[in-house]
Amino acid sequence: MKIISESCKIPVKLWLDDIEEGALNQAINISNLPFAFKHVAIMPDSHEGYGMPIGGVLATKGVIIPNAVGVDIGCGMCAIKTSLKKTNKETLKQIMKGIRELVPLGFEHQKKMQDISLMPSVEGLPEQGVILRQFDKARKQLGTLGGGNHFIEIQKGSDDHIWIMIHSGSRNLGLRVAEFYNKIAKSLNDMWFSSVQKKWDLAFLPIKTNEAKNYIAEMRYCVDFALANRKLMMENVKTVFQKIYKKDFKELDFINIAHNYAAFENHFDTNVIVHRKGATSAQEGEIGIIPGSQGTKSFIVKGLGNKESFMSCSHGAGRKLGRKRAIRELNLEEEKKMLNAKGIIHAVRGKNDLDEAPSAYKDIDVVMENQQDLVEILIKLKPLAVIKG
């Protein structure tokens, strides 16, 4: 762990050596917020985001910051361990085909609204907020993967079992909630002549205000919706497996963890609001998921409850190259050759897929080495087949 204190009101603690300049500047900005508490924790997968670096953990006193949560509220991982211990490439291709038939990808939504019983309860949500107005549209987004770095992956574990992993979030619902309340926060900060610089894009809401209470309620709904979304996708993926493997397929374990949210927690004997933007909770004994890229290992981990990281860890490998730069600079044939050599049924087919190529991401082994004091590795998962949004 490195500590930076120059130009900071509170220290910035880094679990990496190679942070990019933009992300470091953002970390210094949040350390100078008047309500930032104790120190800022930057995880080993960190890279530049909007307002706050991805892989950042910020504790605040008395305020919540929509942009310190991000636009894909509740985005996270779920994974199941199956009873299967072997498969083959032809069967995996059948499974991939079946998943594509049941799970809408990218910008695609469901053709009809999903059963209302699958949606989280809207009780207590603000009438003038976002979710009640977007509720019917959200029912068509339930059970859909989305684009970007979201994925469905079939893996072989070091425990000799086949695993299924899904990475997805709250779809358009979370984006709309984030934008709605960030706009309100910016307007109120202007009215209050806030000392927080506009260019930092870290407008805040004091938690005693109605606006903050409404945001917290809708943020929590998005976290629940994102989990419901992953669960429905997982049920549809399981349907495909059950059709192919019949009685041989059983679900043994289910793990879920979110990495874009804010929560009321107690750290260093103080009640604070912990913002995790591209970071996951790693309380002592807590089971979590840290994915690599589609060409590298993922990990099932156990949290060590490190107080210095606000009991947090990385949410993945973290980007090394921005999307446009990856498409511009990476070699398509080389990336495909590398994935093919590992026997992975992958999602890199054309030049535009290079934004999610393995070389666009940091070395997951280095990331894991840098957070040995945050998590213990329980199971290593090797990718067998990948679907990207």
Kinemage of the C-alpha trace (Angstrom):
@kinemage 1
@onewidth
@group {chain A} dominant
@subgroup {mainchain}
@vectorlist {calphas} color= white
{ca met a 1} P 0.000 0.000 0.000
{ca lys a 2} L 1.231 3.464 -0.961
{ca ile a 3} L 0.103 6.671 0.745
{ca ile a 4} L -0.158 10.052 -0.959
{ca ser a 5} L -0.677 13.103 1.216
{ca glu a 6} L 0.663 15.960 -0.898
{ca ser a 7} L -2.147 18.296 -2.076
{ca cys a 8} L -4.634 16.208 -0.063
{ca lys a 9} L -6.856 17.175 2.866
{ca ile a 10} L -6.901 13.528 3.892
{ca pro a 11} L -4.492 10.811 2.665
{ca val a 12} L -5.039 8.735 -0.464
{ca lys a 13} L -4.127 5.070 0.105
{ca leu a 14} L -3.283 3.122 -3.037
{ca trp a 15} L -3.201 -0.653 -3.531
{ca leu a 16} L -1.351 -0.287 -6.845
{ca asp a 17} L 1.840 1.252 -8.231
{ca asp a 18} L 0.784 2.154 -11.753
{ca ile a 19} L -2.244 4.446 -11.379
{ca glu a 20} L -2.881 6.639 -14.421
{ca glu a 21} L -2.611 10.390 -14.012
{ca gly a 22} L -6.311 11.086 -14.565
{ca ala a 23} L -7.392 8.575 -11.912
{ca leu a 24} L -4.815 9.913 -9.448
{ca asn a 25} L -6.034 13.478 -9.980
{ca gln a 26} L -9.598 12.328 -9.323
{ca ala a 27} L -8.484 10.544 -6.149
{ca ile a 28} L -6.812 13.744 -4.948
{ca asn a 29} L -9.981 15.704 -5.768
{ca ile a 30} L -12.191 13.464 -3.623
{ca ser a 31} L -9.635 13.588 -0.814
{ca asn a 32} L -10.171 17.360 -0.724
{ca leu a 33} L -13.934 17.216 -0.361
{ca pro a 34} L -14.882 18.963 2.905
{ca phe a 35} L -16.965 15.966 4.038
{ca ala a 36} L -14.506 13.188 3.041
{ca phe a 37} L -13.673 10.971 6.020
{ca lys a 38} L -10.375 9.518 7.268
{ca his a 39} L -8.738 8.647 3.918
{ca val a 40} L -9.526 7.628 0.330
{ca ala a 41} L -8.922 3.970 -0.658
{ca ile a 42} L -7.959 3.186 -4.258
{ca met a 43} L -8.177 -0.457 -5.295
{ca pro a 44} L -5.594 -2.235 -7.510
{ca asp a 45} L -7.865 -2.260 -10.583
{ca ser a 46} L -8.398 1.506 -10.518
{ca his a 47} L -8.661 3.678 -13.622
{ca glu a 48} L -10.204 7.014 -14.527
{ca gly a 49} L -13.975 7.385 -14.331
{ca tyr a 50} L -16.466 10.273 -14.215
{ca gly a 51} L -15.784 12.440 -11.190
{ca met a 52} L -14.396 9.582 -9.112
{ca pro a 53} L -11.987 6.871 -10.264
{ca ile a 54} L -13.329 3.395 -10.943
{ca gly a 55} L -11.974 1.210 -8.166
{ca gly a 56} L -12.410 4.007 -5.639
{ca val a 57} L -13.785 3.829 -2.102
{ca leu a 58} L -14.872 7.071 -0.435
{ca ala a 59} L -16.419 7.469 3.012
{ca thr a 60} L -18.319 10.705 3.658
{ca lys a 61} L -19.975 12.300 6.658
{ca gly a 62} L -23.475 13.627 6.134
{ca val a 63} L -23.658 13.645 2.338
{ca ile a 64} L -24.140 11.290 -0.592
{ca ile a 65} L -22.643 11.843 -4.063
{ca pro a 66} L -24.489 10.349 -7.068
{ca asn a 67} L -21.373 10.426 -9.257
{ca ala a 68} L -19.390 8.563 -6.599
{ca val a 69} L -21.799 5.667 -7.119
{ca gly a 70} L -21.901 5.942 -10.901
{ca val a 71} L -24.444 5.422 -13.642
{ca asp a 72} L -24.788 1.629 -13.561
{ca ile a 73} L -26.123 1.493 -10.014
{ca gly a 74} L -26.005 -1.975 -8.489
{ca cys a 75} L -23.841 -3.400 -11.252
{ca gly a 76} L -22.221 -6.546 -9.965
{ca met a 77} L -21.442 -10.211 -10.278
{ca cys a 78} L -23.240 -13.430 -9.577
{ca ala a 79} L -21.909 -16.945 -9.932
{ca ile a 80} L -23.156 -20.462 -9.367
{ca lys a 81} L -21.173 -23.612 -8.786
{ca thr a 82} L -22.713 -26.516 -10.650
{ca ser a 83} L -22.607 -30.266 -10.026
{ca leu a 84} L -20.970 -30.729 -13.455
{ca lys a 85} L -17.291 -31.551 -13.610
{ca lys a 86} L -16.652 -31.735 -17.341
{ca thr a 87} L -17.932 -30.489 -20.661
{ca asn a 88} L -16.617 -30.201 -24.224
{ca lys a 89} L -16.398 -27.579 -26.945
{ca glu a 90} L -19.357 -28.835 -29.001
{ca thr a 91} L -21.608 -28.893 -25.938
{ca leu a 92} L -20.422 -25.421 -24.967
{ca lys a 93} L -21.375 -24.158 -28.426
{ca gln a 94} L -24.879 -25.586 -27.942
{ca ile a 95} L -25.076 -23.877 -24.566
{ca met a 96} L -23.960 -20.537 -26.033
{ca lys a 97} L -26.599 -20.810 -28.759
{ca gly a 98} L -29.302 -21.591 -26.209
{ca ile a 99} L -28.298 -18.650 -23.993
{ca arg a 100} L -28.436 -16.232 -26.934
{ca glu a 101} L -31.972 -17.405 -27.648
{ca leu a 102} L -33.141 -16.739 -24.070
{ca val a 103} L -31.091 -13.725 -22.930
{ca pro a 104} L -31.314 -10.428 -24.878
{ca leu a 105} L -27.845 -8.913 -25.352
{ca gly a 106} L -26.486 -5.407 -25.888
{ca phe a 107} L -29.218 -2.819 -26.448
{ca glu a 108} L -31.897 -5.512 -26.877
{ca his a 109} L -34.788 -5.686 -24.401
{ca gln a 110} L -37.427 -8.330 -23.751
{ca lys a 111} L -40.289 -8.383 -26.269
{ca lys a 112} L -42.829 -8.256 -23.467
{ca met a 113} L -42.893 -7.079 -19.869
{ca gln a 114} L -41.616 -9.707 -17.445
{ca asp a 115} L -43.787 -10.961 -14.585
{ca ile a 116} L -44.273 -8.194 -12.031
{ca ser a 117} L -43.521 -10.668 -9.218
{ca leu a 118} L -39.889 -10.719 -10.397
{ca met a 119} L -39.538 -6.970 -9.788
{ca pro a 120} L -38.510 -5.507 -6.413
{ca ser a 121} L -41.275 -3.781 -4.440
{ca val a 122} L -41.784 -0.093 -5.219
{ca glu a 123} L -43.229 0.605 -1.778
{ca gly a 124} L -41.894 3.864 -0.355
{ca leu a 125} L -40.422 5.182 -3.590
{ca pro a 126} L -40.920 8.903 -4.365
{ca glu a 127} L -43.843 9.661 -6.664
{ca gln a 128} L -41.889 12.362 -8.472
{ca gly a 129} L -38.769 10.252 -8.905
{ca val a 130} L -37.560 8.106 -11.787
{ca ile a 131} L -38.518 4.510 -11.069
{ca leu a 132} L -42.295 4.781 -10.971
{ca arg a 133} L -42.198 6.550 -14.342
{ca gln a 134} L -39.794 3.974 -15.804
{ca phe a 135} L -41.291 0.895 -14.151
{ca asp a 136} L -42.973 -0.667 -17.200
{ca lys a 137} L -39.895 -0.099 -19.354
{ca ala a 138} L -37.751 -1.689 -16.632
{ca arg a 139} L -39.929 -4.801 -16.765
{ca lys a 140} L -38.776 -5.229 -20.380
{ca gln a 141} L -35.143 -4.765 -19.337
{ca leu a 142} L -35.327 -7.450 -16.642
{ca gly a 143} L -33.285 -10.504 -17.593
{ca thr a 144} L -31.161 -8.692 -20.201
{ca leu a 145} L -27.376 -8.488 -20.260
{ca gly a 146} L -26.564 -5.038 -21.629
{ca gly a 147} L -23.342 -4.104 -23.399
{ca gly a 148} L -19.828 -2.920 -22.587
{ca asn a 149} L -17.977 -5.185 -20.180
{ca his a 150} L -21.048 -7.176 -19.147
{ca phe a 151} L -20.768 -10.886 -19.812
{ca ile a 152} L -22.002 -14.428 -19.287
{ca glu a 153} L -19.145 -16.880 -18.843
{ca ile a 154} L -18.837 -20.636 -18.422
{ca gln a 155} L -15.771 -21.551 -16.357
{ca lys a 156} L -13.840 -24.502 -14.961
{ca gly a 157} L -12.908 -24.114 -11.316
{ca ser a 158} L -9.798 -25.214 -9.454
{ca asp a 159} L -12.319 -27.155 -7.338
{ca asp a 160} L -12.946 -29.298 -10.480
{ca his a 161} L -16.510 -27.968 -10.931
{ca ile a 162} L -18.088 -26.095 -13.846
{ca trp a 163} L -19.174 -22.585 -12.844
{ca ile a 164} L -21.497 -20.029 -14.464
{ca met a 165} L -20.761 -16.333 -13.938
{ca ile a 166} L -22.760 -13.236 -14.925
{ca his a 167} L -21.720 -9.584 -14.819
{ca ser a 168} L -24.506 -7.054 -15.339
{ca gly a 169} L -26.291 -4.127 -13.714
{ca ser a 170} L -29.460 -2.072 -13.554
{ca arg a 171} L -29.590 -1.377 -17.287
{ca asn a 172} L -31.156 1.946 -18.361
{ca leu a 173} L -32.965 2.314 -15.038
{ca gly a 174} L -29.765 2.949 -13.067
{ca leu a 175} L -28.497 5.384 -15.685
{ca arg a 176} L -31.669 7.457 -15.506
{ca val a 177} L -31.651 7.540 -11.698
{ca ala a 178} L -27.986 8.575 -11.642
{ca glu a 179} L -28.439 11.354 -14.189
{ca phe a 180} L -31.650 12.649 -12.586
{ca tyr a 181} L -30.179 13.058 -9.101
{ca asn a 182} L -26.769 14.267 -10.274
{ca lys a 183} L -28.555 17.065 -12.132
{ca ile a 184} L -30.511 17.953 -8.979
{ca ala a 185} L -27.320 17.895 -6.902
{ca lys a 186} L -25.545 20.222 -9.344
{ca ser a 187} L -28.425 22.663 -9.288
{ca leu a 188} L -28.589 22.692 -5.470
{ca asn a 189} L -24.802 23.030 -5.161
{ca asp a 190} L -24.974 26.105 -7.413
{ca met a 191} L -27.723 27.577 -5.243
{ca trp a 192} L -25.702 26.939 -2.072
{ca phe a 193} L -22.495 28.399 -3.577
{ca ser a 194} L -20.794 25.114 -2.771
{ca ser a 195} L -17.033 25.154 -2.336
{ca val a 196} L -16.761 21.871 -4.290
{ca gln a 197} L -15.366 22.745 -7.694
{ca lys a 198} L -17.795 22.185 -10.572
{ca lys a 199} L -15.097 20.718 -12.792
{ca trp a 200} L -14.661 17.828 -10.352
{ca asp a 201} L -18.229 16.649 -11.199
{ca leu a 202} L -18.853 15.574 -7.589
{ca ala a 203} L -22.080 17.389 -6.733
{ca phe a 204} L -23.517 16.159 -3.433
{ca leu a 205} L -26.772 15.867 -1.498
{ca pro a 206} L -26.854 16.286 2.309
{ca ile a 207} L -28.535 13.153 3.659
{ca lys a 208} L -31.062 15.145 5.695
{ca thr a 209} L -32.573 16.648 2.535
{ca asn a 210} L -35.594 15.129 0.797
{ca glu a 211} L -33.571 14.963 -2.415
{ca ala a 212} L -30.957 12.749 -0.752
{ca lys a 213} L -33.604 10.549 0.841
{ca asn a 214} L -35.251 10.087 -2.557
{ca tyr a 215} L -31.935 9.280 -4.217
{ca ile a 216} L -31.049 6.733 -1.538
{ca ala a 217} L -34.437 5.023 -1.935
{ca glu a 218} L -34.132 4.873 -5.722
{ca met a 219} L -30.460 3.860 -5.594
{ca arg a 220} L -31.343 0.950 -3.308
{ca tyr a 221} L -34.136 -0.045 -5.679
{ca cys a 222} L -31.643 -0.098 -8.564
{ca val a 223} L -29.322 -2.358 -6.528
{ca asp a 224} L -32.246 -4.739 -5.938
{ca phe a 225} L -33.312 -4.502 -9.592
{ca ala a 226} L -29.777 -5.301 -10.776
{ca leu a 227} L -29.790 -8.432 -8.599
{ca ala a 228} L -33.232 -9.418 -9.918
{ca asn a 229} L -31.881 -8.905 -13.436
{ca arg a 230} L -28.904 -11.197 -12.812
{ca lys a 231} L -31.109 -13.796 -11.139
{ca leu a 232} L -33.495 -13.995 -14.083
{ca met a 233} L -30.609 -14.317 -16.528
{ca met a 234} L -29.106 -17.044 -14.372
{ca glu a 235} L -32.423 -18.919 -14.288
{ca asn a 236} L -32.545 -18.790 -18.096
{ca val a 237} L -28.934 -19.968 -18.377
{ca lys a 238} L -29.722 -22.822 -15.979
{ca thr a 239} L -32.681 -23.750 -18.191
{ca val a 240} L -30.274 -24.217 -21.099
{ca phe a 241} L -27.951 -26.394 -18.996
{ca gln a 242} L -30.844 -28.466 -17.668
{ca lys a 243} L -32.120 -29.081 -21.188
{ca ile a 244} L -28.713 -30.411 -22.251
{ca tyr a 245} L -27.524 -32.169 -19.084
{ca lys a 246} L -30.940 -33.107 -17.625
{ca lys a 247} L -30.553 -34.852 -14.231
{ca asp a 248} L -26.772 -34.400 -14.185
{ca phe a 249} L -27.093 -30.635 -13.622
{ca lys a 250} L -27.618 -29.154 -10.159
{ca glu a 251} L -26.883 -25.771 -8.606
{ca leu a 252} L -24.621 -26.169 -5.578
{ca asp a 253} L -23.823 -22.569 -4.535
{ca phe a 254} L -25.009 -19.061 -5.458
{ca ile a 255} L -22.855 -15.967 -4.861
{ca asn a 256} L -23.820 -12.338 -5.535
{ca ile a 257} L -21.927 -9.115 -4.948
{ca ala a 258} L -22.488 -5.546 -6.179
{ca his a 259} L -19.805 -2.982 -6.950
{ca asn a 260} L -21.546 0.353 -7.658
{ca tyr a 261} L -23.469 1.624 -4.645
{ca ala a 262} L -23.346 3.627 -1.401
{ca ala a 263} L -24.156 2.230 2.041
{ca phe a 264} L -24.453 3.435 5.638
{ca glu a 265} L -21.640 1.738 7.552
{ca asn a 266} L -19.537 2.204 10.676
{ca his a 267} L -15.788 2.560 10.235
{ca phe a 268} L -13.211 3.757 12.752
{ca asp a 269} L -16.069 4.108 15.293
{ca thr a 270} L -17.847 6.618 13.047
{ca asn a 271} L -21.099 6.333 11.097
{ca val a 272} L -20.342 7.180 7.465
{ca ile a 273} L -21.676 6.691 3.946
{ca val a 274} L -19.284 4.445 2.027
{ca his a 275} L -19.325 4.953 -1.739
{ca arg a 276} L -17.947 1.992 -3.683
{ca lys a 277} L -17.540 2.782 -7.359
{ca gly a 278} L -16.114 -0.268 -9.063
{ca ala a 279} L -15.194 -1.798 -5.719
{ca thr a 280} L -16.787 -4.577 -3.692
{ca ser a 281} L -17.356 -5.183 -0.021
{ca ala a 282} L -14.763 -7.511 1.533
{ca gln a 283} L -15.814 -7.821 5.156
{ca glu a 284} L -14.154 -10.552 7.172
{ca gly a 285} L -15.391 -13.907 5.914
{ca glu a 286} L -17.569 -12.371 3.164
{ca ile a 287} L -17.545 -14.390 -0.081
{ca gly a 288} L -17.008 -12.355 -3.233
{ca ile a 289} L -16.186 -12.540 -6.933
{ca ile a 290} L -13.307 -10.864 -8.772
{ca pro a 291} L -13.408 -11.454 -12.541
{ca gly a 292} L -10.494 -11.184 -14.950
{ca ser a 293} L -10.873 -10.503 -18.676
{ca gln a 294} L -12.416 -12.995 -21.103
{ca gly a 295} L -8.967 -14.478 -21.621
{ca thr a 296} L -7.830 -14.734 -18.009
{ca lys a 297} L -8.782 -16.300 -14.686
{ca ser a 298} L -11.503 -15.097 -12.350
{ca phe a 299} L -11.571 -15.682 -8.599
{ca ile a 300} L -13.938 -16.617 -5.808
{ca val a 301} L -12.536 -14.862 -2.745
{ca lys a 302} L -13.088 -14.414 0.974
{ca gly a 303} L -12.833 -10.957 2.504
{ca leu a 304} L -10.246 -10.265 5.183
{ca gly a 305} L -12.028 -7.228 6.642
{ca asn a 306} L -9.099 -4.841 6.173
{ca lys a 307} L -10.077 -1.599 7.921
{ca glu a 308} L -7.713 0.517 5.815
{ca ser a 309} L -9.680 -0.283 2.630
{ca phe a 310} L -13.009 0.288 4.411
{ca met a 311} L -13.330 -3.501 4.113
{ca ser a 312} L -13.298 -3.375 0.312
{ca cys a 313} L -11.455 -4.957 -2.602
{ca ser a 314} L -11.229 -4.652 -6.385
{ca his a 315} L -14.187 -5.476 -8.625
{ca gly a 316} L -12.110 -6.946 -11.431
{ca ala a 317} L -8.884 -6.567 -13.400
{ca gly a 318} L -9.523 -2.933 -14.360
{ca arg a 319} L -8.993 -1.323 -17.733
{ca lys a 320} L -5.492 -0.664 -19.042
{ca leu a 321} L -6.710 0.938 -22.274
{ca gly a 322} L -9.804 3.057 -22.872
{ca arg a 323} L -12.346 1.606 -25.281
{ca lys a 324} L -11.509 3.818 -28.250
{ca arg a 325} L -7.778 3.409 -27.702
{ca ala a 326} L -8.102 -0.383 -27.494
{ca ile a 327} L -10.002 -0.495 -30.795
{ca arg a 328} L -7.441 1.831 -32.369
{ca glu a 329} L -4.247 0.185 -31.101
{ca leu a 330} L -4.830 -3.528 -30.496
{ca asn a 331} L -4.303 -6.117 -33.226
{ca leu a 332} L -7.430 -8.162 -33.915
{ca glu a 333} L -5.654 -11.265 -35.227
{ca glu a 334} L -3.207 -11.333 -32.315
{ca glu a 335} L -6.015 -11.094 -29.754
{ca lys a 336} L -8.003 -13.846 -31.463
{ca lys a 337} L -4.900 -16.036 -31.753
{ca met a 338} L -4.196 -15.651 -28.029
{ca leu a 339} L -7.763 -16.611 -27.070
{ca asn a 340} L -7.915 -19.484 -29.567
{ca ala a 341} L -4.642 -20.877 -28.229
{ca lys a 342} L -6.276 -21.157 -24.803
{ca gly a 343} L -9.246 -23.011 -26.286
{ca ile a 344} L -11.731 -20.322 -25.202
{ca ile a 345} L -14.979 -19.822 -27.111
{ca his a 346} L -14.666 -16.038 -27.041
{ca ala a 347} L -16.453 -12.871 -28.154
{ca val a 348} L -13.649 -11.127 -30.095
{ca arg a 349} L -14.772 -11.385 -33.713
{ca gly a 350} L -14.371 -7.943 -35.288
{ca lys a 351} L -12.330 -4.803 -34.703
{ca asn a 352} L -15.056 -3.178 -32.613
{ca asp a 353} L -14.793 -6.069 -30.140
{ca leu a 354} L -11.233 -5.078 -29.245
{ca asp a 355} L -12.510 -2.784 -26.483
{ca glu a 356} L -13.123 -5.998 -24.519
{ca ala a 357} L -10.022 -7.885 -25.642
{ca pro a 358} L -7.769 -9.283 -22.897
{ca ser a 359} L -4.986 -6.800 -23.694
{ca ala a 360} L -7.336 -3.903 -22.901
{ca tyr a 361} L -7.240 -5.018 -19.249
{ca lys a 362} L -4.631 -5.065 -16.508
{ca asp a 363} L -2.878 -8.256 -15.518
{ca ile a 364} L -5.306 -9.925 -13.093
{ca asp a 365} L -2.458 -11.793 -11.368
{ca val a 366} L -0.799 -8.479 -10.477
{ca val a 367} L -4.140 -7.092 -9.301
{ca met a 368} L -4.642 -10.086 -7.012
{ca glu a 369} L -1.085 -9.904 -5.708
{ca asn a 370} L -1.617 -6.245 -4.801
{ca gln a 371} L -4.622 -7.068 -2.626
{ca gln a 372} L -3.374 -10.044 -0.658
{ca asp a 373} L -4.164 -8.067 2.498
{ca leu a 374} L -7.769 -7.515 1.346
{ca val a 375} L -8.940 -10.964 0.224
{ca glu a 376} L -8.026 -14.627 0.321
{ca ile a 377} L -8.382 -16.598 -2.916
{ca leu a 378} L -10.660 -19.620 -2.492
{ca ile a 379} L -11.183 -20.829 -6.075
{ca lys a 380} L -9.572 -19.955 -9.406
{ca leu a 381} L -11.867 -20.047 -12.439
{ca lys a 382} L -10.604 -20.619 -15.968
{ca pro a 383} L -12.797 -19.282 -18.843
{ca leu a 384} L -14.221 -21.882 -21.217
{ca ala a 385} L -16.838 -19.890 -23.153
{ca val a 386} L -17.836 -16.211 -23.084
{ca ile a 387} L -20.816 -14.181 -24.270
{ca lys a 388} L -20.412 -10.381 -24.351
{ca gly a 389} L -23.139 -7.816 -24.714
